[in-house]
Amino acid sequence: MPIRSVTVRVPAKVNLQLSVGPRELDGYHQLVTVFQAISIFDDVIIKIAEPGSGIHLTITGDQTHGVPTDATNLVVQAAELIAQKFEIDIDAHIEVKKSIPVAGGMAGGSADAAAAIVAIDELYNLDMTRDEMHEIAAQLGSDVPFLLSGGTAIGQGRGDQLTAALSRGTYHWVLALSSVGLSTPAIYSECDRLRQGLDISEPQISDALMQALLAADPKGVGNLLVNDLQPAACSLRPALRLILDVGQEYGALGAIVSGSGPTVAFLVSDEEHGLDLAVALSASGVVGSVTRAFGPVHGAKVIESH
């Protein structure tokens, strides 16, 4: 019997390094980033629908605020790109069950697009190569290719030129979540404003961070967390500085605004340390909600099909 429904689970990401080059003439920036996929997941369920009915998208779960259900959603755009490339009609009901924070700097929308690519490949028996999936993913956004594979990886260019990072060990995270997201374009604009008149060099990968990951040294990794967008995020959302300070006061190995924010990620030594920090952050009154995760984890993968 042909498959009628596929469920793909896909993780969030944190950036251990996000180095941003000068603004280029086209408005974009060259990036060097180190991604790590962590254990906060969205599920994307795609079911075959009546021929001619088109694509119908619903968003459920505990992180739905502001997520579009029209053609601006990257899941729909992924389906349309695949339909065009393979000259097929995609008539499907798509449900996205969201746990990854929205506009939180954790690539929730990009994760869902990666999941949609994997699900449609399975559902329509397309047998896409990894390169073909990557090509479609890169058209949708710089974080999408990474979330196909997950793990820990170096991203260059716009973030979509990927190389697997030699990383060992498991890393434990405590994440301070915000009820209100931050716009990525607004963060980049603020970053450019703050840097006005400064000589910004081309971004380089941190060799020290690579060595710490290879040595499975969370303390070393914690000391080397860096995000060039963090000053811009703190400028637009000054409360983030307080959250970063509180986490470090309570013994985090390292603290960083994830991506364009406003999620703040704290690296801790182990699960028990994570629980202690989560309790302390919750009690401090400076954080809306707190969750824990570990990484690296696998990228988008099929967990059910029937």
ZAKOL-906716 format. One record per residue: residue in three letters; x, y, z of N, C-alpha, C, O in turn. Coordinates in pm, whole numbers, plus 50000, padded with zeros to 5 digits. Example, Ala and Ser with C-alpha at 12.3 -4.5 7.8 and 13.67 -1.06 7.14 Angstrom:
BEGIN
Ala513194943150780512304955050780513204967050780514244966850846;Ser512854977550708513674989450714512905000350787513415011450804;
REM end
This chain:
BEGIN
Met500844987850000500005000050000500875012550000501875013150071;Pro500495022649921501275035049921501135042450055500115041350123;Ile502155049850089502135057650213501165069350197501145076050094;Arg500355071650300499385082850296499735093950396499255105150383;Ser500585090750495500895100650599502325098450649502755087150671;Val503035109450668504415108950718504585119250829504115130650817;Thr505255115250937505605124551045507125125551053507825115451061;Val507615137851052509055140451064509285149051187508605159151209;Arg510265144851267510655152651386511935160251354512845154851291;Val512005172951398513135181451363513525190051484512645194951555;Pro514835191751507515255199051628515415214051607515415219051495;Ala515535221051719515965235051721517485235551713518165225251716;Lys518025247851702519475249351704519875260651798519095269851825;Val521115259651847521765271351908523035273951828523575264851764;Asn523495286151831524765289751768525825290951877525685298951969;Leu526865282851867527975283951963528885295551924529485302052009;Gln528965297851795529675309551742528815315451631528305308051546;Leu528655328551632528015335351520528795348251495528625358351564;Ser529665347451396530515358851360530005364851231529825357851131;Val529765377851233529075384751124530025394751058530575403551124;Gly530215393250926531085402350852530405415650825529275417750867;Pro531095424750755530505437750724529315436450631529185426650559;Arg528445446350634527265446450545527745448250401528535457250372;Glu527255439650312527665440350172526685448950092525655453250144;Leu527015451349966526195460249884524765455249869523825463149858;Asp524595441849869523245436349855522485436049988521365431149995;Gly523135441350094522465441750224522715429650312522365429650430;Tyr523325419250254523595407250331524965408050398525735417350373;His525255398250485526525397450557527095383450539526365373550541;Gln528405382550521529055369450527529075364850672529305372850764;Leu528835352050693528765346550828529775335150845530095328050750;Val530235333550966530845321051009530105317151135530035324951230;Thr529555305151136528785301051253529065286451284529395278551196;Val528915283151411528945269151453527575266051511527175271551614;Phe526855257251442525505253251483525585240851572526455232351553;Gln524695239751668524455226951734522955224651742522205233151789;Ala522525212751695521115208951704520845203751845521605195651897;Ile519745208551906519445204852045518045198952057517215199951966;Ser517805192752173516625184052190515335191352224514645187852320;Ile515015201552147513675207652147513165205552005513845209051909;Phe511965199751990511565194851858510195200151814509305202651896;Asp510065201851684508775203151618508505190051543509435183451497;Asp507235186551530506825175351444506025180951327505125189151345;Val506365176551207505615180451087504955167951031505635158250995;Ile503615168251023502825156850975502205160750842501475170550834;Ile502505153050740501945155950606501105144050561501575132650558;Lys499845146850527498915136450482498435139650342498135151150309;Ile498365129550260497835131150123496375135450131495585129850207;Ala496005145550051494635150550047494005147949910494645142349821;Glu492765151949895492045149849769492765156749654493255167949671;Pro492855150249535493495156749420492845170349391491615171549390;Gly493665180349368493165193749336492875202449456492515214049441;Ser493035196849578492675204549697493805213949741493575222949823;Gly495015212149689496135220949724496715217749861496545206749914;Ile497385227549916498075225650044497315233150152497035245050139;His496985225950260496285232050373497175230450496497525219250532;Leu497525241550561498475241450673497785245350803497065255350808;Thr498015237450908497555241251042498745240851138499675232851121;Ile498705249551238499775250451337499175247151474498205253451515;Thr499755237451544499285233751678500495233551773501635235651731;Gly500215230851900501305229951998501345242052088500405249952093;Asp502465243352162502525254052262503335266152217503605275152297;Gln503715266552088504475278052036503895282051900504545280651797;Thr502665286951901501965289651775501815304451744501445308051632;His502085312951841501755327151826502505333451708503735333051700;Gly501725339151617502335346551506502845337951391503415343251296;Val502645324751398503135316151289502115316551175500945313351196;Pro502535320451053501575321550943501135307850893501885298150901;Thr499925307150841499425294550783499185296050633498555287550570;Asp499705307050577499515309350433500825306550357501725299850409;Ala500915311650235502055308750147503365314950195504425312150139;Thr503305323550299504545329250350505265319550444506435321550476;Asn504575308950488505215299150576506225290950495505925286550384;Leu507405288950552508475281850480508105267350447508635261650352;Val507195261550523506735247950495506015247550360506255238650278;Val505135257250339504405258150212505375261050098505265255349990;Gln506325270150124507315273450020508175261449983508525259649867;Ala508515253150084509285240950057508495231549966509035226149869;Ala507195229949998506345221149917506245226249773506285218449678;Glu506115239449759505985245249624507265243649543507225240949423;Leu508425245349609509705243649539509875229149491510335226749379;Ile509495219649576509625205449539508655202049426509015194949332;Ala507415207149435506425204649330506925209649195506765203049092;Gln507535221349198508075227349075509245219249021509315216448901;Lys510175215549110511395208549067511065194749008511635190848906;Phe510135187649071509835173949029508585172948941508165162148902;Glu507995184748912506795185348826505705175848876505165167648802;Ile505395177449004504325169449064503295178949127503605190549155;Asp502075173949147501055181349220501095176749365501015164749393;Ile501215186249456501185182849598499855187549656499615199449672;Asp499015177949687497745180549754497845174149891497835161949904;Ala497935182449994498255176850125497715185450237497585197650226;His497415178450347497145185450473498425184650556498925173750583;Ile498935196250597500175196650675499855202350812499265213050826;Glu500255194850914500135199851052501535201451109502355192251103;Val501805213151164503075215551233502785216551382502105225751428;Lys503325206951458503185207151604504425213951660505525208451654;Lys504245226051715505395234351749505725234251898504875236751984;Ser506985231251927507545233252060508745242552056509155247952158;Ile509325244451936510455253651921509915267951929508945271351861;Pro510535276352013510045290252025509995297551891510855295551804;Val508975305951875508775313651752509585326551761509575333351864;Ala510295329851653511125341951648512045342751770512235353351829;Gly512615331051805513445330251925514925328451897515715326351989;Gly515315329151768516725327051735517115312351738518305309151744;Met516125303351733516395288951738515985281751611515955269451605;Ala515665289651507515405284451372514175275651362514165265751289;Gly513125279151436511895271151431511295270151292510935259251248;Gly511165281551223510605281351087511485273650990510985266250905;Ser512785275251003513735268050917513675253050945513735244950854;Ala513545249551074513425235351111512205229051044512295217950991;Asp511075236151047509855230750987510005228950836509495219350779;Ala510725238150772510975236850627511825224550599511555217150504;Ala512855222250681513695210350664512865197750681513005188150605;Ala511985197750782511125186150806510195183750687509955172250648;Ala509665194550629508765193250514509485186950395508905178650324;Ile510735190850372511505185050261511645169950280511415162250186;Val512015165750401512195151450429510865144050418510805132950364;Ala509785150050470508475143450467507945141750325507435131150289;Ile508075152350245507555151550107508365141650025507815134449941;Asp509665141350048510515131449980510015117250009509925108949918;Glu509705114550135509225101250176507825098550121507555087750069;Leu506945108350134505535106550099505345104249949504515096149908;Tyr506135111449868505985110549722507055101749658507205101349536;Asn507825094749745508805084949695509755091249592509975085649485;Leu510295102949625511125110449530512585105949528513315108549432;Asp513005099149635514415094549646515405105849620516375104149546;Met515155117349680516085128649662517445125149721517525118549825;Thr518505129649655519825128449713519975139149821519195148549828;Arg520995137449906521265147450008521555161049944521165171449997;Asp522245160849828522575173349758521305180349708521175192549716;Glu520365172249654519105178149604518315184449719517755195349704;Met518265177549833517575183249950518255196249995517595206050027;His519585195949996520365207550039520105219449947519995230849994;Glu520015216849818519785227549719518435234349742518335246549737;Ile517405226249767516085231949796516125239549929515585250549939;Ala516765233550029516845239650162517525253350155517075262850220;Ala518595254350078519375266850071518555278250010518815289950038;Gln517555274749927516695285149868515715290749971515155301549952;Leu515525283450080514515287350179515085295350296514345302450365;Gly516405294350318517005301850429518305295550471518545283750447;Ser519155303550535520505298950563520575288250672521555280950679;Asp519535287050759519555276850864518955263550818519155253250884;Val518225263550707517455251550667518385239850633518125228750678;Pro519475241850556520335230450523520895223550648520975211250653;Phe521285231350750521845225250870520825216150937521185205450986;Leu519565220250941518565212551015518145199650945517455191351004;Leu518545198050819518385185050754519285174650820518875163150839;Ser520505178650856521475168950907521635169651058521845159251122;Gly521545181651116521695183051261523135180951306524075183751232;Gly523285176051429524615174151485525245187451522524585196451572;Thr526555188551497527285200951515527995203851384528655195051328;Ala527855215951333528425218951201528865233451193528375242151264;Ile529815235751102530285249351071529515254150950529435247150849;Gly528955266150959528285272350844529055284550800529475292650882;Gln529245285950668529945297650614529135303750501528085298450464;Gly529625314850445528855321950341527705329050407527905337850491;Arg526465325250369525275330550437524885321450553523825323150615;Gly525765311750581525475301850685525095288450627524955278650700;Asp524915287950491524395275850428525485266850368525185255950320;Gln526745271250370527845262750323528345254950443529035260350529;Leu527995242250450528155234550573529325224950569529615218750467;Thr529995223750684531015213650706530745207650843530545214950940;Ala530735194450852530525188150983531675191851075532835191851033;Ala531365195151200532405198551298532785185851374531935177651408;Leu534075184451399534545173051477534275176051624535005183551689;Ser533195170151674532725173351809532465160451884531905150951828;Arg532865160152010532605148452093531855152552218531885164152258;Gly531185142852278530495145452404529095150952386528665154052275;Thr528395152052498527035157552502527095170552581527785171552683;Tyr526355180452533526345193752594524955196552649523955194352581;His524905201352772523625203652840523335218652843524185226852876;Trp522095221952807521695235952792520485239152879519595230852897;Val520475251352931519275257052993518905269252909519755277752881;Leu517645270052869517215280552776516175289452841515115284852885;Ala516495302352847515555312352897514755317452778515305323852689;Leu513455314652777512605317952663511855330952688511595334752802;Ser511525337652579510765350152588509405348152525509255340752428;Ser508415354852579507055353752521506915362452396505955360852320;Val507875371552374507825380352256509115378452176510215379352230;Gly508965375752046510125373051962510865385751920510445396851951;Leu511965383751849512715394751789512835392251640513065380951597;Ser512675402851562512755401651416514225401051372515025409651409;Thr514565390751294515945389451246516385401551164517485406651187;Pro515565406551068515995418550994516245430551086517185438251064;Ala515415432051189515595443251283516915441851359517595451751384;Ile517265429551394518535427151466519725430651378520675437051423;Tyr519675426451251520795429551161520895444651137522005450151130;Ser519755451451126519775466051109520415472851230521205482151215;Glu520055468051349520625473851471522115470751481522895479151525;Cys522495458751440523915455051438524695464651348525755469651385;Asp524145467251228524795476651135524875490751195525875497751178;Arg523815494851265523795508351326524885509451433525615519351439;Leu524975499151518525965499351627527405499151575528325504051641;Arg527575493351455528935491951399529315503551308530435503951257;Gln528415512851288528655523751194530005530551222530305534351335;Gly530795531951117532095538551130533205529451179534375533551182;Leu532865517251218533895507851264534425499651148533715497351049;Asp535665495251158536275486751056535995472251095536595466951189;Ile535065465751023534655452051057535395442250965535315443350843;Ser536095432851025536855423350943535985411550902534895409350957;Glu536485403950805535755391950760535745381650873536735380150945;Pro534645374550889534555365051001535455352750981535655348150868;Gln535965347651091536835335851090536315325651191535755329151295;Ile536515312751156536135302251251537075302651371538265305151357;Ser536535300151489537345299951612538025286351626537375276351654;Asp539325286051607540075273551622539995268451766539915256351790;Ala540015277751861539945273752002538625266652032538595256852107;Leu537525271651974536225265151993536225251251931535715241851990;Met536805249951812536875236851746537655226851832537275215151842;Gln538735231451893539555222651978538785218552104538865207152148;Ala538035228052161537245224952281536155214752250535895205852330;Leu535505216052133534465206352092535075192552069534495182452108;Leu536235192152008536905179451981537335172752112537315160452123;Ala537715180852211538165175652340536995172352434537205167852546;Ala535735174752388534545172752472534685180452603534495175052711;Asp535035193252589535345201852704534275212652718534425223552661;Pro533185209952792532105219852801532545233052864532065243752825;Lys533465232452960533935244853022534655253452919534445265552913;Gly535505247052837536205254252730535225260052629535365271452586;Val534215251952591533205256752496532455268652556532215278552488;Gly532085267552684531355278352751532105291552748531495302052729;Asn533415290952768534245303152766534345309452628534665321252615;Leu534075301452524534325305952386533035309052309533095312252190;Leu531875308252376530615311652309530645326352266530965335152346;Val530315329052140530335342952092529255345051986529035336551900;Asn528595356451995527545360051899527635374951869527345383251955;Asp528045378251747528195392351708526865399851705526845412151704;Leu525745392451703524425398951705523935401751847522915408251866;Gln524665396751947524215398252085524115412952129523125416552193;Pro525085421552097524925435652136523675442052077523015450252142;Ala523345438251952522125443751888520875438651958519945446251981;Ala520865425551991519705419852061519525426552197518405429552238;Cys520645428852269520575435252401520195449952389519575455552480;Ser520565456252278520195470152256518685471552237518065480652291;Leu518105462352160516655462752134515855457052251514695460652270;Arg516465448252329515775441852442516725441952563517325431752596;Pro516855453752630517845455252738517735444852849518715441852916;Ala516545439252869516365429252976517235416852953517515409453047;Leu517655414552827518495402852799519815403552876520345393252918;Arg520335415652896521605417052971521455411753113522345405053166;Leu520315414853172520045410353309519955395153315520485388753406;Ile519275389253216519135374653211520505368053195520795358153263;Leu521335373553106522695368153086523475368853217524165359253254;Asp523375380153287524105381953414523635372053521524445366053591;Val522315370553533521755361753636522225347353613522625340553707;Gly522155342753487522595329153455524045326653491524405316153543;Gln524885336553462526305334853493526555335653644527425328653696;Glu525795344053713525885344653861525595331153923526195327354024;Tyr524675323853862524275310753916525125299353859524735287753869;Gly526265302653800527255292253770527205286053632527785275453612;Ala526525292353535526565287153398528005287353346528755296653376;Leu528385277153269529725276553210529865287153100530975291853072;Gly528765290753040528765300952935527355305352908526405298052936;Ala527195317452854525865322952826525915330252693526875337452664;Ile524865328452613524855334652480523405336952436522535328752464;Val523165347952369521885349852299521945340852176522895341652099;Ser520925332452157520955323052045520535329951916519445335551907;Gly521405329451816521085335351686520715349951699521465357851757;Ser519555353651645519105367551652518275370151778517715381051794;Gly518195360151867517505361951995515985361251979515465359151869;Pro515265362952092515735366752226515985355052321516195357252440;Thr515965342452270516285331252359517725332552409518635335352331;Val517915330652540519265330552597519605316152634518855309552706;Ala520755311352584521185297652606522335297452706523325304552689;Phe522185289352809523235287752911523785273552901523025263852906;Leu525085272352887525735259252886526065255453030526615263453106;Val525725243053067525975238253204526765225253198526905219153092;Ser527285221053313528215209653313527505196253297528045187053236;Asp526295195053352525585182253343524095184553371523665195853393;Glu523335173653369521875174553385521495180553520520575188653529;Glu522205176353625521895181253761522145196253772521335203653829;His523265200753717523585215053714522505222653637522115233653675;Gly522025216553529520965222653447519685224553526519025234853516;Leu519335214453606518125215253687518255226353791517315233953813;Asp519425227153855519665237653955519555251553893518925260453950;Leu520175253253776520155266353710518735269953665518315281453677;Ala518005259953613516625262553569515765267353685514965276553670;Val515945261053802515175264953922515555279153964514695287353996;Ala516865281953963517345295254004516845306153910516425316753955;Leu516875303553781516405313353683514905315853700514455327253694;Ser514155304953719512695306353737512385314653861511485322953860;Ala513155312253967512905319354094513365333854088512905342154168;Ser514265337153996514845350653990513835361253946513985373053977;Gly512795356853874511775366253827512155374053702511375382353656;Val513355371653645513775379153526513475371553397513675376753287;Val512995359153409512805350453293511345346353283510725342753383;Gly510795346953160509415342953139509235327953161508425323853245;Ser509975319853087509925305353106511285299353074512085305153001;Val511515287753130512815281153120512605266753075511665260153118;Thr513475262052987513445247952950514875242752942515835250552936;Arg515015229452942516335223452934516435214852810515425209652761;Ala517635213252759517855205152639519295200252638520125204852717;Phe519575190852548520945186352530521235185452380520315184952298;Gly522495185152347522885183952207524285178052200524965177152302;Pro524755174152083524005175151958523025163651938523195152751993;Val521985166351859521015156051820520925155751667521415164651598;His520285145251617520115143151474519195153651413518355159251483;Gly519335156351285518465165651214517105159451183516695149651245;Ala516415165151084515045160851049515025146051011515775141550925;Lys514155138451076514055124151038512635119051053511865123751137;Val512305109350971510975103250971510835095051098511675086651129;Ile509745097651174509505089451293508265080751276508045071551355;Glu507465083551173506245075351151505805076851008505845087850953;Ser505385065850946504755066650813503775055150798504055043950840;His502645058050739501635047450718500695051050606499785043350574;
REM end
